[in-house]
Amino acid sequence: MHEHRSSNLTGLLLPLADRNLILPNVAVAELIDYQPGAFDLDTPPWYLGRVQWRERQIPLLSFESACGNKVAIGERARIVILNALGGRPELKFIALLVQGIPRSYKLDSQLSYVDVPLCPLEKAAVQVGEQVAKVPDLLALEELLVGAGLV
């Protein structure tokens, strides 16, 4: 009864204002309600401040804005807490603004890649069900925070 676990991965489709992101389930620590972040004015437009989560202050980013588009905070806005991958002790989690509730998808190892323009924070675009989803470069997101002196 063992399934081939190596070929099946569960991904989460994160709805943003102008695109969908796809991440492996393990990258996401939790989905929380939207809360405005506390921040200083002198920060980049994609930085939405720090949000409270499990007694930590987590930096909140707008992916759309980091790719050069407007920050959008819709009425269905939520925050996804991502596990940081860079191994920096001072940056264990990143909060990402999403527009709605992520949906779970079974992904097989034969993802079909789509040839569309990517922003520098996107590694690839893949077909997920009916939609095209972008694969975000989570390490590049961490570098953004570090480079802007926000960590």
PyMOL commands that place a pseudoatom at each C-alpha (Angstrom):
pseudoatom trace, name=CA, resn=MET, resi=1, chain=A, elem=C, hetatm=0, pos=[0.000, 0.000, 0.000]
pseudoatom trace, name=CA, resn=HIS, resi=2, chain=A, elem=C, hetatm=0, pos=[2.969, 2.346, -0.057]
pseudoatom trace, name=CA, resn=GLU, resi=3, chain=A, elem=C, hetatm=0, pos=[2.567, 5.190, -2.501]
pseudoatom trace, name=CA, resn=HIS, resi=4, chain=A, elem=C, hetatm=0, pos=[5.572, 6.532, -4.323]
pseudoatom trace, name=CA, resn=ARG, resi=5, chain=A, elem=C, hetatm=0, pos=[6.254, 9.345, -1.925]
pseudoatom trace, name=CA, resn=SER, resi=6, chain=A, elem=C, hetatm=0, pos=[9.233, 10.630, -3.848]
pseudoatom trace, name=CA, resn=SER, resi=7, chain=A, elem=C, hetatm=0, pos=[7.143, 11.662, -6.844]
pseudoatom trace, name=CA, resn=ASN, resi=8, chain=A, elem=C, hetatm=0, pos=[4.270, 13.302, -4.998]
pseudoatom trace, name=CA, resn=LEU, resi=9, chain=A, elem=C, hetatm=0, pos=[4.657, 16.537, -3.147]
pseudoatom trace, name=CA, resn=THR, resi=10, chain=A, elem=C, hetatm=0, pos=[1.932, 18.606, -1.616]
pseudoatom trace, name=CA, resn=GLY, resi=11, chain=A, elem=C, hetatm=0, pos=[2.166, 22.225, -2.563]
pseudoatom trace, name=CA, resn=LEU, resi=12, chain=A, elem=C, hetatm=0, pos=[0.316, 25.287, -1.336]
pseudoatom trace, name=CA, resn=LEU, resi=13, chain=A, elem=C, hetatm=0, pos=[-0.983, 27.757, -3.867]
pseudoatom trace, name=CA, resn=LEU, resi=14, chain=A, elem=C, hetatm=0, pos=[-0.773, 31.244, -2.350]
pseudoatom trace, name=CA, resn=PRO, resi=15, chain=A, elem=C, hetatm=0, pos=[-3.106, 33.783, -3.966]
pseudoatom trace, name=CA, resn=LEU, resi=16, chain=A, elem=C, hetatm=0, pos=[-1.518, 37.224, -4.345]
pseudoatom trace, name=CA, resn=ALA, resi=17, chain=A, elem=C, hetatm=0, pos=[-3.054, 40.334, -5.862]
pseudoatom trace, name=CA, resn=ASP, resi=18, chain=A, elem=C, hetatm=0, pos=[-1.499, 39.838, -9.284]
pseudoatom trace, name=CA, resn=ARG, resi=19, chain=A, elem=C, hetatm=0, pos=[-0.195, 36.258, -9.347]
pseudoatom trace, name=CA, resn=ASN, resi=20, chain=A, elem=C, hetatm=0, pos=[-0.207, 32.918, -7.553]
pseudoatom trace, name=CA, resn=LEU, resi=21, chain=A, elem=C, hetatm=0, pos=[2.828, 31.515, -5.789]
pseudoatom trace, name=CA, resn=ILE, resi=22, chain=A, elem=C, hetatm=0, pos=[3.402, 27.824, -5.234]
pseudoatom trace, name=CA, resn=LEU, resi=23, chain=A, elem=C, hetatm=0, pos=[5.437, 26.508, -2.304]
pseudoatom trace, name=CA, resn=PRO, resi=24, chain=A, elem=C, hetatm=0, pos=[5.980, 23.074, -0.826]
pseudoatom trace, name=CA, resn=ASN, resi=25, chain=A, elem=C, hetatm=0, pos=[3.830, 22.517, 2.251]
pseudoatom trace, name=CA, resn=VAL, resi=26, chain=A, elem=C, hetatm=0, pos=[6.907, 22.253, 4.444]
pseudoatom trace, name=CA, resn=ALA, resi=27, chain=A, elem=C, hetatm=0, pos=[7.901, 25.849, 3.642]
pseudoatom trace, name=CA, resn=VAL, resi=28, chain=A, elem=C, hetatm=0, pos=[4.783, 27.193, 5.364]
pseudoatom trace, name=CA, resn=ALA, resi=29, chain=A, elem=C, hetatm=0, pos=[4.657, 27.289, 9.155]
pseudoatom trace, name=CA, resn=GLU, resi=30, chain=A, elem=C, hetatm=0, pos=[1.172, 28.777, 9.586]
pseudoatom trace, name=CA, resn=LEU, resi=31, chain=A, elem=C, hetatm=0, pos=[-1.566, 30.919, 8.064]
pseudoatom trace, name=CA, resn=ILE, resi=32, chain=A, elem=C, hetatm=0, pos=[-2.715, 33.774, 10.317]
pseudoatom trace, name=CA, resn=ASP, resi=33, chain=A, elem=C, hetatm=0, pos=[-5.226, 36.600, 10.082]
pseudoatom trace, name=CA, resn=TYR, resi=34, chain=A, elem=C, hetatm=0, pos=[-4.070, 39.870, 8.602]
pseudoatom trace, name=CA, resn=GLN, resi=35, chain=A, elem=C, hetatm=0, pos=[-2.688, 42.376, 11.083]
pseudoatom trace, name=CA, resn=PRO, resi=36, chain=A, elem=C, hetatm=0, pos=[-0.993, 45.642, 10.210]
pseudoatom trace, name=CA, resn=GLY, resi=37, chain=A, elem=C, hetatm=0, pos=[2.713, 45.535, 10.924]
pseudoatom trace, name=CA, resn=ALA, resi=38, chain=A, elem=C, hetatm=0, pos=[4.479, 47.996, 13.212]
pseudoatom trace, name=CA, resn=PHE, resi=39, chain=A, elem=C, hetatm=0, pos=[7.233, 49.778, 11.323]
pseudoatom trace, name=CA, resn=ASP, resi=40, chain=A, elem=C, hetatm=0, pos=[9.320, 52.892, 10.872]
pseudoatom trace, name=CA, resn=LEU, resi=41, chain=A, elem=C, hetatm=0, pos=[8.635, 55.107, 7.906]
pseudoatom trace, name=CA, resn=ASP, resi=42, chain=A, elem=C, hetatm=0, pos=[12.135, 54.871, 6.515]
pseudoatom trace, name=CA, resn=THR, resi=43, chain=A, elem=C, hetatm=0, pos=[11.810, 51.415, 4.979]
pseudoatom trace, name=CA, resn=PRO, resi=44, chain=A, elem=C, hetatm=0, pos=[11.423, 50.020, 1.440]
pseudoatom trace, name=CA, resn=PRO, resi=45, chain=A, elem=C, hetatm=0, pos=[7.862, 49.922, 0.029]
pseudoatom trace, name=CA, resn=TRP, resi=46, chain=A, elem=C, hetatm=0, pos=[7.754, 46.103, 0.024]
pseudoatom trace, name=CA, resn=TYR, resi=47, chain=A, elem=C, hetatm=0, pos=[8.408, 45.970, 3.771]
pseudoatom trace, name=CA, resn=LEU, resi=48, chain=A, elem=C, hetatm=0, pos=[5.123, 46.061, 5.669]
pseudoatom trace, name=CA, resn=GLY, resi=49, chain=A, elem=C, hetatm=0, pos=[6.561, 46.089, 9.168]
pseudoatom trace, name=CA, resn=ARG, resi=50, chain=A, elem=C, hetatm=0, pos=[6.719, 43.406, 11.822]
pseudoatom trace, name=CA, resn=VAL, resi=51, chain=A, elem=C, hetatm=0, pos=[3.840, 41.221, 12.893]
pseudoatom trace, name=CA, resn=GLN, resi=52, chain=A, elem=C, hetatm=0, pos=[3.353, 39.333, 16.164]
pseudoatom trace, name=CA, resn=TRP, resi=53, chain=A, elem=C, hetatm=0, pos=[3.425, 35.561, 15.879]
pseudoatom trace, name=CA, resn=ARG, resi=54, chain=A, elem=C, hetatm=0, pos=[4.091, 33.111, 18.705]
pseudoatom trace, name=CA, resn=GLU, resi=55, chain=A, elem=C, hetatm=0, pos=[5.710, 35.831, 20.787]
pseudoatom trace, name=CA, resn=ARG, resi=56, chain=A, elem=C, hetatm=0, pos=[8.065, 36.727, 17.968]
pseudoatom trace, name=CA, resn=GLN, resi=57, chain=A, elem=C, hetatm=0, pos=[8.265, 39.770, 15.719]
pseudoatom trace, name=CA, resn=ILE, resi=58, chain=A, elem=C, hetatm=0, pos=[8.276, 38.530, 12.127]
pseudoatom trace, name=CA, resn=PRO, resi=59, chain=A, elem=C, hetatm=0, pos=[9.135, 40.806, 9.150]
pseudoatom trace, name=CA, resn=LEU, resi=60, chain=A, elem=C, hetatm=0, pos=[6.125, 41.120, 6.804]
pseudoatom trace, name=CA, resn=LEU, resi=61, chain=A, elem=C, hetatm=0, pos=[6.733, 41.452, 3.056]
pseudoatom trace, name=CA, resn=SER, resi=62, chain=A, elem=C, hetatm=0, pos=[4.631, 42.189, 0.018]
pseudoatom trace, name=CA, resn=PHE, resi=63, chain=A, elem=C, hetatm=0, pos=[5.893, 39.929, -2.764]
pseudoatom trace, name=CA, resn=GLU, resi=64, chain=A, elem=C, hetatm=0, pos=[4.058, 41.965, -5.403]
pseudoatom trace, name=CA, resn=SER, resi=65, chain=A, elem=C, hetatm=0, pos=[5.775, 45.138, -4.219]
pseudoatom trace, name=CA, resn=ALA, resi=66, chain=A, elem=C, hetatm=0, pos=[9.190, 43.450, -4.044]
pseudoatom trace, name=CA, resn=CYS, resi=67, chain=A, elem=C, hetatm=0, pos=[8.640, 42.610, -7.738]
pseudoatom trace, name=CA, resn=GLY, resi=68, chain=A, elem=C, hetatm=0, pos=[7.932, 46.253, -8.504]
pseudoatom trace, name=CA, resn=ASN, resi=69, chain=A, elem=C, hetatm=0, pos=[4.127, 46.342, -8.311]
pseudoatom trace, name=CA, resn=LYS, resi=70, chain=A, elem=C, hetatm=0, pos=[1.774, 48.038, -5.880]
pseudoatom trace, name=CA, resn=VAL, resi=71, chain=A, elem=C, hetatm=0, pos=[1.133, 46.735, -2.398]
pseudoatom trace, name=CA, resn=ALA, resi=72, chain=A, elem=C, hetatm=0, pos=[-2.427, 45.435, -2.264]
pseudoatom trace, name=CA, resn=ILE, resi=73, chain=A, elem=C, hetatm=0, pos=[-4.209, 44.673, 0.986]
pseudoatom trace, name=CA, resn=GLY, resi=74, chain=A, elem=C, hetatm=0, pos=[-7.597, 43.283, 0.019]
pseudoatom trace, name=CA, resn=GLU, resi=75, chain=A, elem=C, hetatm=0, pos=[-10.466, 42.412, 2.290]
pseudoatom trace, name=CA, resn=ARG, resi=76, chain=A, elem=C, hetatm=0, pos=[-9.465, 38.741, 2.180]
pseudoatom trace, name=CA, resn=ALA, resi=77, chain=A, elem=C, hetatm=0, pos=[-5.853, 39.497, 3.110]
pseudoatom trace, name=CA, resn=ARG, resi=78, chain=A, elem=C, hetatm=0, pos=[-4.085, 36.941, 5.286]
pseudoatom trace, name=CA, resn=ILE, resi=79, chain=A, elem=C, hetatm=0, pos=[-0.503, 36.394, 6.329]
pseudoatom trace, name=CA, resn=VAL, resi=80, chain=A, elem=C, hetatm=0, pos=[1.486, 33.251, 5.633]
pseudoatom trace, name=CA, resn=ILE, resi=81, chain=A, elem=C, hetatm=0, pos=[4.389, 32.556, 7.986]
pseudoatom trace, name=CA, resn=LEU, resi=82, chain=A, elem=C, hetatm=0, pos=[7.226, 30.930, 6.030]
pseudoatom trace, name=CA, resn=ASN, resi=83, chain=A, elem=C, hetatm=0, pos=[10.133, 28.970, 7.427]
pseudoatom trace, name=CA, resn=ALA, resi=84, chain=A, elem=C, hetatm=0, pos=[13.313, 30.833, 6.511]
pseudoatom trace, name=CA, resn=LEU, resi=85, chain=A, elem=C, hetatm=0, pos=[15.836, 28.624, 4.734]
pseudoatom trace, name=CA, resn=GLY, resi=86, chain=A, elem=C, hetatm=0, pos=[19.046, 30.613, 5.049]
pseudoatom trace, name=CA, resn=GLY, resi=87, chain=A, elem=C, hetatm=0, pos=[20.056, 29.275, 8.454]
pseudoatom trace, name=CA, resn=ARG, resi=88, chain=A, elem=C, hetatm=0, pos=[20.421, 32.749, 9.988]
pseudoatom trace, name=CA, resn=PRO, resi=89, chain=A, elem=C, hetatm=0, pos=[19.703, 32.540, 13.720]
pseudoatom trace, name=CA, resn=GLU, resi=90, chain=A, elem=C, hetatm=0, pos=[18.130, 36.006, 13.678]
pseudoatom trace, name=CA, resn=LEU, resi=91, chain=A, elem=C, hetatm=0, pos=[15.817, 35.188, 10.768]
pseudoatom trace, name=CA, resn=LYS, resi=92, chain=A, elem=C, hetatm=0, pos=[13.884, 31.984, 11.330]
pseudoatom trace, name=CA, resn=PHE, resi=93, chain=A, elem=C, hetatm=0, pos=[10.588, 33.083, 9.779]
pseudoatom trace, name=CA, resn=ILE, resi=94, chain=A, elem=C, hetatm=0, pos=[9.314, 35.496, 7.140]
pseudoatom trace, name=CA, resn=ALA, resi=95, chain=A, elem=C, hetatm=0, pos=[5.722, 36.721, 6.931]
pseudoatom trace, name=CA, resn=LEU, resi=96, chain=A, elem=C, hetatm=0, pos=[4.204, 37.126, 3.465]
pseudoatom trace, name=CA, resn=LEU, resi=97, chain=A, elem=C, hetatm=0, pos=[1.030, 39.012, 2.634]
pseudoatom trace, name=CA, resn=VAL, resi=98, chain=A, elem=C, hetatm=0, pos=[-1.473, 36.872, 0.690]
pseudoatom trace, name=CA, resn=GLN, resi=99, chain=A, elem=C, hetatm=0, pos=[-4.955, 37.624, -0.633]
pseudoatom trace, name=CA, resn=GLY, resi=100, chain=A, elem=C, hetatm=0, pos=[-7.112, 34.773, 0.552]
pseudoatom trace, name=CA, resn=ILE, resi=101, chain=A, elem=C, hetatm=0, pos=[-6.647, 31.263, 1.832]
pseudoatom trace, name=CA, resn=PRO, resi=102, chain=A, elem=C, hetatm=0, pos=[-3.923, 29.103, 0.285]
pseudoatom trace, name=CA, resn=ARG, resi=103, chain=A, elem=C, hetatm=0, pos=[-5.116, 25.928, -1.391]
pseudoatom trace, name=CA, resn=SER, resi=104, chain=A, elem=C, hetatm=0, pos=[-3.387, 22.610, -1.191]
pseudoatom trace, name=CA, resn=TYR, resi=105, chain=A, elem=C, hetatm=0, pos=[-2.398, 20.834, -4.418]
pseudoatom trace, name=CA, resn=LYS, resi=106, chain=A, elem=C, hetatm=0, pos=[-0.823, 17.471, -5.073]
pseudoatom trace, name=CA, resn=LEU, resi=107, chain=A, elem=C, hetatm=0, pos=[2.179, 18.093, -7.281]
pseudoatom trace, name=CA, resn=ASP, resi=108, chain=A, elem=C, hetatm=0, pos=[3.949, 15.365, -9.142]
pseudoatom trace, name=CA, resn=SER, resi=109, chain=A, elem=C, hetatm=0, pos=[7.616, 15.425, -9.967]
pseudoatom trace, name=CA, resn=GLN, resi=110, chain=A, elem=C, hetatm=0, pos=[6.781, 16.126, -13.610]
pseudoatom trace, name=CA, resn=LEU, resi=111, chain=A, elem=C, hetatm=0, pos=[5.763, 19.734, -13.099]
pseudoatom trace, name=CA, resn=SER, resi=112, chain=A, elem=C, hetatm=0, pos=[5.007, 21.405, -16.395]
pseudoatom trace, name=CA, resn=TYR, resi=113, chain=A, elem=C, hetatm=0, pos=[7.010, 24.587, -16.655]
pseudoatom trace, name=CA, resn=VAL, resi=114, chain=A, elem=C, hetatm=0, pos=[5.494, 27.599, -18.364]
pseudoatom trace, name=CA, resn=ASP, resi=115, chain=A, elem=C, hetatm=0, pos=[7.527, 30.121, -20.283]
pseudoatom trace, name=CA, resn=VAL, resi=116, chain=A, elem=C, hetatm=0, pos=[6.386, 33.493, -18.930]
pseudoatom trace, name=CA, resn=PRO, resi=117, chain=A, elem=C, hetatm=0, pos=[8.318, 36.560, -17.740]
pseudoatom trace, name=CA, resn=LEU, resi=118, chain=A, elem=C, hetatm=0, pos=[9.612, 36.212, -14.187]
pseudoatom trace, name=CA, resn=CYS, resi=119, chain=A, elem=C, hetatm=0, pos=[10.584, 38.829, -11.654]
pseudoatom trace, name=CA, resn=PRO, resi=120, chain=A, elem=C, hetatm=0, pos=[14.055, 38.406, -10.062]
pseudoatom trace, name=CA, resn=LEU, resi=121, chain=A, elem=C, hetatm=0, pos=[12.427, 36.870, -6.956]
pseudoatom trace, name=CA, resn=GLU, resi=122, chain=A, elem=C, hetatm=0, pos=[10.804, 34.095, -8.985]
pseudoatom trace, name=CA, resn=LYS, resi=123, chain=A, elem=C, hetatm=0, pos=[12.636, 30.920, -9.959]
pseudoatom trace, name=CA, resn=ALA, resi=124, chain=A, elem=C, hetatm=0, pos=[10.116, 29.459, -12.382]
pseudoatom trace, name=CA, resn=ALA, resi=125, chain=A, elem=C, hetatm=0, pos=[6.496, 29.344, -13.454]
pseudoatom trace, name=CA, resn=VAL, resi=126, chain=A, elem=C, hetatm=0, pos=[4.551, 26.082, -13.430]
pseudoatom trace, name=CA, resn=GLN, resi=127, chain=A, elem=C, hetatm=0, pos=[1.090, 24.952, -14.402]
pseudoatom trace, name=CA, resn=VAL, resi=128, chain=A, elem=C, hetatm=0, pos=[-0.978, 24.046, -11.314]
pseudoatom trace, name=CA, resn=GLY, resi=129, chain=A, elem=C, hetatm=0, pos=[-4.436, 22.843, -12.237]
pseudoatom trace, name=CA, resn=GLU, resi=130, chain=A, elem=C, hetatm=0, pos=[-5.978, 25.612, -14.329]
pseudoatom trace, name=CA, resn=GLN, resi=131, chain=A, elem=C, hetatm=0, pos=[-3.542, 28.296, -13.219]
pseudoatom trace, name=CA, resn=VAL, resi=132, chain=A, elem=C, hetatm=0, pos=[0.015, 29.359, -13.717]
pseudoatom trace, name=CA, resn=ALA, resi=133, chain=A, elem=C, hetatm=0, pos=[1.868, 29.676, -10.422]
pseudoatom trace, name=CA, resn=LYS, resi=134, chain=A, elem=C, hetatm=0, pos=[5.270, 31.211, -9.749]
pseudoatom trace, name=CA, resn=VAL, resi=135, chain=A, elem=C, hetatm=0, pos=[7.912, 29.487, -7.653]
pseudoatom trace, name=CA, resn=PRO, resi=136, chain=A, elem=C, hetatm=0, pos=[9.317, 32.144, -5.305]
pseudoatom trace, name=CA, resn=ASP, resi=137, chain=A, elem=C, hetatm=0, pos=[13.006, 32.328, -4.454]
pseudoatom trace, name=CA, resn=LEU, resi=138, chain=A, elem=C, hetatm=0, pos=[12.779, 32.284, -0.670]
pseudoatom trace, name=CA, resn=LEU, resi=139, chain=A, elem=C, hetatm=0, pos=[16.515, 32.759, -0.187]
pseudoatom trace, name=CA, resn=ALA, resi=140, chain=A, elem=C, hetatm=0, pos=[16.355, 35.880, -2.355]
pseudoatom trace, name=CA, resn=LEU, resi=141, chain=A, elem=C, hetatm=0, pos=[13.543, 37.184, -0.118]
pseudoatom trace, name=CA, resn=GLU, resi=142, chain=A, elem=C, hetatm=0, pos=[15.791, 36.679, 2.908]
pseudoatom trace, name=CA, resn=GLU, resi=143, chain=A, elem=C, hetatm=0, pos=[18.620, 38.489, 1.106]
pseudoatom trace, name=CA, resn=LEU, resi=144, chain=A, elem=C, hetatm=0, pos=[16.259, 41.419, 0.472]
pseudoatom trace, name=CA, resn=LEU, resi=145, chain=A, elem=C, hetatm=0, pos=[15.608, 41.750, 4.197]
pseudoatom trace, name=CA, resn=VAL, resi=146, chain=A, elem=C, hetatm=0, pos=[19.265, 41.400, 5.095]
pseudoatom trace, name=CA, resn=GLY, resi=147, chain=A, elem=C, hetatm=0, pos=[20.360, 43.796, 2.357]
pseudoatom trace, name=CA, resn=ALA, resi=148, chain=A, elem=C, hetatm=0, pos=[17.886, 46.419, 3.548]
pseudoatom trace, name=CA, resn=GLY, resi=149, chain=A, elem=C, hetatm=0, pos=[19.184, 46.089, 7.105]
pseudoatom trace, name=CA, resn=LEU, resi=150, chain=A, elem=C, hetatm=0, pos=[15.826, 44.844, 8.384]
pseudoatom trace, name=CA, resn=VAL, resi=151, chain=A, elem=C, hetatm=0, pos=[17.153, 41.762, 10.148]
for i in range(1, 151): cmd.bond("trace and resi %d" % i, "trace and resi %d" % (i + 1))
show_as sticks, trace
zoom trace
